[in-house]
Amino acid sequence: MSMRLTKQSPSGNPKILILATFSGGYVGANTTGQAHAEYPANTYILPVMCPVLFPPDFYLRAFDQGIDGIIVMYSGTDSPYSVEADGTAKLINRAYGLMKERGLDIRRLRLTAICTVCVKPFLREVNQMNDLLKEIGNAKDEMVAIPERVTV
């Protein structure tokens, strides 16, 4: 089943996608919810096993589909998966290069370590991204189209 996002969230605010690992960010998000702490409703949380599974062009496709900011929340160096910390950082750096080619502000993509009980850091990351996106606007308005390659 695929989910198509509309151009704007119901509140008219920019959309934030959080890729939250089961071992860190997702549990932190759940802890935040259990604490009844409020964060922007324009936030979509996708639980993932490991963010290293997402290739750099995934982020560009997400921006193209209407996501305005992405936060990758993982366990950092405490991850149970040895490849997660270094591999994810390398992929995000490659995604930054692709974003620059498309004219996207690289602040739209953040990699952050969130632990299982990190309510305040979770809220800070989401609110900072929300404030940034209100300032810089929608990703689709910023993206530069790359001409299609013609094969002969």
C-alpha positions as a Markdown table, in Angstrom:
| # | Residue | x | y | z |
|---|---|---|---|---|
| 1 | Met | 0.0 | 0.0 | 0.0 |
| 2 | Ser | 1.5 | 3.4 | -0.9 |
| 3 | Met | 0.6 | 6.6 | 0.7 |
| 4 | Arg | 0.5 | 9.8 | -1.4 |
| 5 | Leu | 0.9 | 13.0 | 0.6 |
| 6 | Thr | -1.1 | 16.1 | -0.4 |
| 7 | Lys | 0.8 | 19.3 | -1.1 |
| 8 | Gln | 0.3 | 20.7 | 2.4 |
| 9 | Ser | -0.6 | 19.2 | 5.7 |
| 10 | Pro | -4.1 | 19.8 | 7.0 |
| 11 | Ser | -2.9 | 22.7 | 9.2 |
| 12 | Gly | -1.2 | 24.4 | 6.2 |
| 13 | Asn | 2.2 | 23.9 | 7.9 |
| 14 | Pro | 5.2 | 22.4 | 6.2 |
| 15 | Lys | 5.5 | 18.6 | 6.5 |
| 16 | Ile | 8.1 | 17.0 | 8.6 |
| 17 | Leu | 9.0 | 13.3 | 8.2 |
| 18 | Ile | 10.8 | 11.5 | 11.0 |
| 19 | Leu | 12.6 | 8.3 | 10.2 |
| 20 | Ala | 12.8 | 6.9 | 13.7 |
| 21 | Thr | 14.7 | 3.7 | 14.5 |
| 22 | Phe | 13.0 | 1.0 | 16.6 |
| 23 | Ser | 16.0 | 1.0 | 18.9 |
| 24 | Gly | 16.1 | 4.8 | 19.6 |
| 25 | Gly | 14.1 | 7.5 | 17.9 |
| 26 | Tyr | 10.8 | 5.6 | 17.7 |
| 27 | Val | 10.9 | 4.7 | 21.4 |
| 28 | Gly | 11.8 | 8.3 | 22.1 |
| 29 | Ala | 8.8 | 9.4 | 20.1 |
| 30 | Asn | 6.6 | 6.9 | 22.0 |
| 31 | Thr | 7.9 | 8.2 | 25.3 |
| 32 | Thr | 7.1 | 11.7 | 24.3 |
| 33 | Gly | 3.6 | 10.7 | 23.5 |
| 34 | Gln | 3.2 | 8.9 | 26.8 |
| 35 | Ala | 4.3 | 12.0 | 28.5 |
| 36 | His | 1.5 | 13.8 | 26.7 |
| 37 | Ala | 4.0 | 16.4 | 25.4 |
| 38 | Glu | 2.8 | 18.4 | 22.4 |
| 39 | Tyr | 4.7 | 18.8 | 19.2 |
| 40 | Pro | 3.6 | 20.0 | 15.8 |
| 41 | Ala | 0.8 | 18.0 | 14.2 |
| 42 | Asn | 2.5 | 18.3 | 10.8 |
| 43 | Thr | 5.0 | 15.6 | 11.9 |
| 44 | Tyr | 4.9 | 12.1 | 10.4 |
| 45 | Ile | 6.8 | 9.4 | 12.2 |
| 46 | Leu | 7.9 | 6.4 | 10.2 |
| 47 | Pro | 9.4 | 3.6 | 12.4 |
| 48 | Val | 12.4 | 2.0 | 10.7 |
| 49 | Met | 14.8 | -0.8 | 11.5 |
| 50 | Cys | 17.9 | 1.1 | 10.4 |
| 51 | Pro | 18.1 | 4.4 | 8.4 |
| 52 | Val | 21.1 | 3.1 | 6.5 |
| 53 | Leu | 18.6 | 1.2 | 4.4 |
| 54 | Phe | 17.4 | 4.4 | 2.7 |
| 55 | Pro | 19.5 | 5.5 | -0.3 |
| 56 | Pro | 20.4 | 9.2 | -0.7 |
| 57 | Asp | 17.9 | 9.6 | -3.6 |
| 58 | Phe | 15.1 | 8.5 | -1.2 |
| 59 | Tyr | 15.3 | 11.9 | 0.5 |
| 60 | Leu | 15.1 | 13.8 | -2.8 |
| 61 | Arg | 12.0 | 11.8 | -3.7 |
| 62 | Ala | 10.4 | 12.6 | -0.4 |
| 63 | Phe | 11.0 | 16.3 | -0.9 |
| 64 | Asp | 9.6 | 15.9 | -4.4 |
| 65 | Gln | 6.5 | 14.2 | -3.0 |
| 66 | Gly | 5.7 | 17.1 | -0.6 |
| 67 | Ile | 7.9 | 16.5 | 2.5 |
| 68 | Asp | 9.6 | 19.8 | 3.5 |
| 69 | Gly | 11.9 | 18.5 | 6.2 |
| 70 | Ile | 13.3 | 15.2 | 7.3 |
| 71 | Ile | 14.8 | 14.2 | 10.7 |
| 72 | Val | 16.6 | 10.9 | 10.9 |
| 73 | Met | 16.4 | 9.9 | 14.6 |
| 74 | Tyr | 18.6 | 7.0 | 15.5 |
| 75 | Ser | 20.6 | 5.6 | 18.4 |
| 76 | Gly | 23.9 | 7.1 | 17.2 |
| 77 | Thr | 26.9 | 5.2 | 18.4 |
| 78 | Asp | 24.8 | 3.3 | 20.9 |
| 79 | Ser | 23.0 | 1.5 | 18.0 |
| 80 | Pro | 22.9 | -2.3 | 18.2 |
| 81 | Tyr | 23.7 | -2.4 | 14.5 |
| 82 | Ser | 27.4 | -1.7 | 13.9 |
| 83 | Val | 26.9 | -0.2 | 10.4 |
| 84 | Glu | 24.2 | 2.2 | 11.5 |
| 85 | Ala | 26.2 | 5.2 | 12.8 |
| 86 | Asp | 28.9 | 5.4 | 10.2 |
| 87 | Gly | 26.8 | 4.1 | 7.3 |
| 88 | Thr | 23.9 | 6.5 | 7.9 |
| 89 | Ala | 26.2 | 9.5 | 8.3 |
| 90 | Lys | 27.9 | 8.6 | 4.9 |
| 91 | Leu | 24.5 | 8.3 | 3.2 |
| 92 | Ile | 23.2 | 11.6 | 4.6 |
| 93 | Asn | 26.4 | 13.3 | 3.4 |
| 94 | Arg | 25.8 | 11.9 | -0.1 |
| 95 | Ala | 22.2 | 13.1 | 0.2 |
| 96 | Tyr | 23.4 | 16.6 | 1.0 |
| 97 | Gly | 25.4 | 16.7 | -2.2 |
| 98 | Leu | 22.3 | 15.7 | -4.2 |
| 99 | Met | 20.2 | 18.3 | -2.3 |
| 100 | Lys | 22.8 | 21.0 | -3.3 |
| 101 | Glu | 22.5 | 20.0 | -6.9 |
| 102 | Arg | 18.7 | 20.5 | -6.7 |
| 103 | Gly | 19.0 | 23.8 | -4.9 |
| 104 | Leu | 17.7 | 22.5 | -1.6 |
| 105 | Asp | 18.8 | 24.0 | 1.7 |
| 106 | Ile | 20.6 | 21.1 | 3.4 |
| 107 | Arg | 19.2 | 22.1 | 6.8 |
| 108 | Arg | 16.0 | 20.4 | 5.6 |
| 109 | Leu | 17.7 | 17.1 | 6.4 |
| 110 | Arg | 19.0 | 16.4 | 9.9 |
| 111 | Leu | 20.6 | 13.4 | 11.4 |
| 112 | Thr | 20.3 | 13.2 | 15.2 |
| 113 | Ala | 20.8 | 10.7 | 18.0 |
| 114 | Ile | 17.7 | 10.3 | 20.1 |
| 115 | Cys | 17.6 | 7.8 | 23.0 |
| 116 | Thr | 14.7 | 5.8 | 24.3 |
| 117 | Val | 13.8 | 8.4 | 27.0 |
| 118 | Cys | 14.9 | 11.6 | 25.3 |
| 119 | Val | 11.6 | 13.6 | 25.5 |
| 120 | Lys | 13.2 | 17.1 | 25.6 |
| 121 | Pro | 15.7 | 16.4 | 22.8 |
| 122 | Phe | 12.9 | 14.9 | 20.7 |
| 123 | Leu | 10.7 | 18.0 | 21.2 |
| 124 | Arg | 13.7 | 20.3 | 20.5 |
| 125 | Glu | 14.5 | 18.7 | 17.2 |
| 126 | Val | 10.9 | 18.7 | 16.0 |
| 127 | Asn | 10.3 | 22.3 | 17.0 |
| 128 | Gln | 13.6 | 23.5 | 15.6 |
| 129 | Met | 12.8 | 21.8 | 12.2 |
| 130 | Asn | 9.3 | 23.3 | 12.3 |
| 131 | Asp | 10.6 | 26.8 | 13.0 |
| 132 | Leu | 13.2 | 26.5 | 10.2 |
| 133 | Leu | 10.6 | 25.3 | 7.7 |
| 134 | Lys | 8.3 | 28.1 | 8.5 |
| 135 | Glu | 11.2 | 30.5 | 7.8 |
| 136 | Ile | 12.5 | 28.9 | 4.5 |
| 137 | Gly | 9.2 | 27.6 | 3.1 |
| 138 | Asn | 8.2 | 24.5 | 1.1 |
| 139 | Ala | 10.8 | 22.3 | -0.4 |
| 140 | Lys | 9.0 | 22.0 | -3.8 |
| 141 | Asp | 9.2 | 25.8 | -4.2 |
| 142 | Glu | 13.0 | 25.6 | -3.7 |
| 143 | Met | 13.8 | 22.6 | -5.8 |
| 144 | Val | 15.5 | 23.1 | -9.2 |
| 145 | Ala | 14.5 | 20.7 | -11.9 |
| 146 | Ile | 17.3 | 18.6 | -13.3 |
| 147 | Pro | 16.9 | 18.2 | -17.1 |
| 148 | Glu | 16.4 | 14.6 | -18.2 |
| 149 | Arg | 19.3 | 12.9 | -19.9 |
| 150 | Val | 18.8 | 12.1 | -23.5 |
| 151 | Thr | 20.1 | 8.7 | -24.6 |
| 152 | Val | 21.0 | 8.2 | -28.2 |
